[in-house]
Amino acid sequence: MIKDKQYRDHGSLELPIPRVGFVSLIHHLHIKAKSMERRKFFGQAATVGIGTALMGCTPKSESGTEMQANEQKIKHNPIGVSTYSFWQFNGPKENSPIEDCIDKAAAMGFDGIELLLVQMASEENSYLQNLKKRAFHAGLDIMGFSTHQGFVYPSKEKRQENIDKTIHQIELAYKLGIPTMRINTGRWGTSENFDALMANKGIEPTLEGYTDEEGFKWVIDSIEKCIPTAEKCGVVLGLENHWGLGLTAEGVLRIVDAIDNPWLHVTMDTGNFLEDRERQLALLAPRAYLIQAKTYFGGGKWYTLDIDYENIGKMMRNVNYKGYISLEFEGKEAPDTAIPKSLELLRNSFYYEI
């Protein structure tokens, strides 16, 4: 036995180990073992993580073999639903209170809700704040406000009445925290009723003794007077292609371009062009601040359109639109079944690369 040396068996050899304190030796071996365990753990975790990610992201062919993973990353546009979708002016509005619409929209998986002003039970501040509170707790943005007004009147007093009405509506939107509000041009009112207007594809004659040129001037002058309040309240006005002088994309853009203000944009309704739809939507697409998307499950209330949402989604990606899509269901099927189907359709159609 050799003095002052310790030995360990290593195969057929005996190798010397420098003399160290017993406690230090144990500590050294413990640290080395822990280090080896950590390296082994992280190596295995990385392998498992990568494998799991690939299993989740790599598409498979019909035969089950893996295909090359698509590295493109996309984000879906947020989807809201108009409270109109639950009501459609069918019966008293009390049958479809805004509170119920909020609860249903949240349960169906929407991101936001658009309020139809004429459907609301009150304009009192306590009512507005309770709606805002309810939507927030349900996880919904109140992302749009659909209002009605009209400026196609020869009477200056009548136009001023609608200017004052619109300014009041902007202030309501501000109280509700809504960032954009749908407005209309109004129409001549020469149709017998709305059903007759729809039967004539939204076209109606001017009032006797007046022209569309005069009508456009009234609309432009009136909306201009609403812009300072919109800017003060932080509410973007969205002029919709919604009958009257907004029947065509050219009519909408004539007004928006004439005013040329960042607080006036376009609310683009996919279902309000009954002719030459794709061309007209393409004209409005670069100016759209909100999209109202119509669906007609069960057949339309006034008409049924075959809208190619896959193509419209591509159109909006081409103009870098990342904003909200607001569903306006206008079919005869029960809303409780048709609205979730509409949501799925819009989810699959509207997205963009990130």
N, C-alpha and C positions, 0 to 999 in steps of 0.2 A: 504494500500500500504506500502510495506516494503522499507525503505530508503536504499540507497547505493547498490541496487541490480537491475539487469535487468532480465526479464523473457522472455522465449519463450514457445510457446504452443507445447507440445510433446504428442500427443494423448490427454488423460484426465489429464495429469500432467503438471505442470508448473515447469520447471527446471531452476535453476539460471545459469547465464553466468557471469563469472568474468568481472568486468568493464575493458574495454580497450578503447583506442582511436578509434574514428570512422574510421579514415583513415587506422589504423593498422588492424582493423577488416575486412575491405573491401579487403585489400591486402592479408590477411590470407585466406579469402574465395576464392579469385581469384587463388592463387597458388594451393590450394587444388583442385579446379575444373580443372585446367590445368593438374595436375598430374593424376587425374582420366581419363581425356580425352586421355592422352598419353598412359596410360596402356590399355585402351579400344582399341585405334587405333592399337597399336603394336600387341595386341592379335588377332584382326581381320586380320591384315596384314599377320601375321604368318600363320593363318588358310587358308587365301586365297592363299598365296604363296605355301604352302605345297599341297593344293588341286590342284592348277594349275599345279605344277610339276608332280603330280601323274597322272592328266588327260593327260598330254603330254607324259609321259613316260610309263604308264601302258598299255601293249598290251591288246587288246580285242579279244575274240574268235569270231567265225563267227556269233554267236547268239547275240553278242554285250555285253556280260557280261565281267567284268574286270577279267584279269588273274594276277597272281603275277608278280610284276615288276622284270625285270632282272637287277641286279645291276652291271653287267659287263660293264666296260667302254672300248670303243675301239677308235682307231684313224686310219683313212684311210691313206694308203701310198700316197704320192704325185704322181700325174699322169702328165706326159709330153707327147708330141707328136713330132715325128720326122717330119721335113719338107718334108722328102721323102714321107710321107703319102699323101701329097697334089699333089705330082708330079709323082712319080713312074717311072721316066725316060720316061714319055709319052710326046713326043714332046719337043720342045726347053725349056730349063730351064727358059727362059725369060717369058714363059707363067705362071710360078708359082714362082714369086719372093719371096725371104725370107721375105720381108716386109709384103706381103699379108698373108703369112703363120703365121706370128706373130699375125697379127690382127685377123685372123680367129680363131687361137688357143685360144686367150684371150676371144673372143666372145662366144666360145663354152664351156668355163669354165675350161680349163686346168690350171694346176699349173705351168707348165714349157714347154720349147720347146728345142728340140735337133736339132742342125744344121747339115745338110749334106754339107760337104765342097764343093763337086763338083757342088752343086746347087747354091752356092754363086756367086754373080756377080763380086766380086773383092776380093783381099786380101789387098787392101790399108787400112792403119790405119784409115783414115777418114770414110770409109765404115764400118769397124768393129765397130768403136765407135758409129756410128749412129744406127747400129743394137742393140748394147747394150743399148743405150738410149731408143730406141723404145720399146724394151722388158720390160725394167724396168717400163716405163710409163704405159705399158699395164698390169702390175702386174704379169709378167712372169719371172721365173728363166730361164736363158740359162743354162740348166743342163747337156747337153751332146754335144759331137762333134764327128760325124761319119766321119772317114777318110779312105783312101785307100792307101795301100802300099803292097809290097811283098818282101820276103827275100829268096824265093826258086829259087835261081839262082846259077849255077856253077861259074859264073863270079864274082870275088871279087869286081871288079869295079861296076858292076850292083847292088850288095848288098850295097855297100857304097853309091851309088846314092840314094837308098831307105832309108838308115839310115839318110842321110842328109835331105831328104824329110820329114821324120817323125819328126826329131828334129825341123824343120821349122814349122810343123803342131802343135807341142807342144807349140811353142812360139806364134802361132796364138791363140791357146786356152787360153793362159795366158793373151793376150791382150783383149780377150773377157770376161775374168773372169769365164771361164768354168772349173769346178773342175775335170772332167773325160773325157777321149778321147778314142773312140773305135779304136783298131788296128786289123789288120789281119796278118796271117802267110804268105799269098800269096799262090799260087798254081803252079803246074808244067807247066800249060799252054799247055797241050797236047790235050785238047778238042778243037774241031773245033770252037766253040763259046759258049756263056753262055747258050743258049737254049739247046745245045747238052749236056752241063754239067748237067743241070737240068734234062734232059731226062734220064741221067745215074745216077740220085740220088746223084749228087755231087762227084761221084767217077771218078778219072782219072788216067791213068797209069803214071809212072815216066818217065822222059826223059831217052832215051836209054843210058846205060852206067852209070847210077847213081841210088842211092837207097834212100828210105825214111830216113834211118839212117843219111845219109849225109845231107839231107834236114833239119832234126831236128837240127843238129849241126849249120847249117847256120842261121836258125831262132833264136836259143838261143843266139848265139854270136852277132847277129845283134841287137836284142832287148836289150840285156845287155848294148850296147853302147848308147842307148837312155835313159836309166834310170837316169843318172846324170842330164840331162836337165829336165826330168819330175820332179825330186825332187826339183831342183832349182826353177822351175816355179809353183810348187804345183799342178801339174796335174797328177792324177792317170791314168795310162794306163790300159785299159780293153781289154784283148785279147778275141776276140769273137769266138764262134763256128761258123765259116763262111767259109766252104769249105777248100780246100787245106789240109794242115797238121792240121788244126783246125776242120776237118770234124767230129771228134768224141770227146767226153768228155775226153777220155784217152789221146788223142793227145794234147788237150788244157792244161790239167793238167800236162802233161809231161814237157811242156815248162815253165809253171808258177812255178812248183815245182823246176825245175832245176835252174831257176834264183833266186827264193826265196827272193824277195825284196818287202817291203811294198808299193812300188810305182807301182807294177804290180799286178793286180787282174784280174777278169773275167767279161766281158760283156756277159751276158747269153741271147741268143736269143731263144725264145720259139718255133720258126718255122723252125729252121735250122737242127733239127734232124729228118730225114725222117724215121728212124727205131729205135725201142727200145727207144722211146722218154722219157718216164717217168723215166726209170732207169738212162739215161744219164743226164737229168736235175737234178735229185737228187744228182748225183756226183758233178755237178757244183755249186749247190745251196749254200753250205757253203762258197764258194769263190766269189760269185757274188757281184760286186760293183754297177752294174746297170743291170736292166732287160729290154730287148727289147721284147715287146709283139706283136706278129703278130695276125692280124684278116683278114678274107677273105670274107667279105660280098659281095654277088654277084658272088661268085666263085673266086678262086685264079688266079693270073696272070700266074703262072707257075704250081702250084699245090694247092690243098685245103687240109688243115689239120683240123681235129676235135679236137681242143685243150681244155682240161678240166681245165678252169681257176680257178674254185672253188678248185680243187685238188692242183693246183700249188700254189694258195694263201695259202692253209693250209701248203704246203711244206715249203714255205718261212717263215711263222710264226714259224714253228718248228726250223728254224735256226736263228730266231730273226732278220729277215731282215726288216729294217724300211726305206729303201731308195726309190729312184725314180723307177717308171715303165714308160718306154717310148714306146708309141704306134707306131708300124710300120704297117699301114694299107696297105695290099697288095692284095686287092680284086678289082673286076671290077665294083662294084657299085660306084655311084658318091661320091666323098669324102665328099661333103657337107652334105650328109645324113648318110653315113656309119661311118664317124669318130665320130659324137656324139653318135651313138649306141655303138661304140667300147669303148668310154669313160665310158658310163654307165656300160658296162660289166666289165671293169677293176675296177671301183670304188667299185662295189659290191663284187669283188673277193679278193682284196688286202687290208688288214687291220690288226691291231695287238692290243693286250690288253695294256692298260696303267694303 
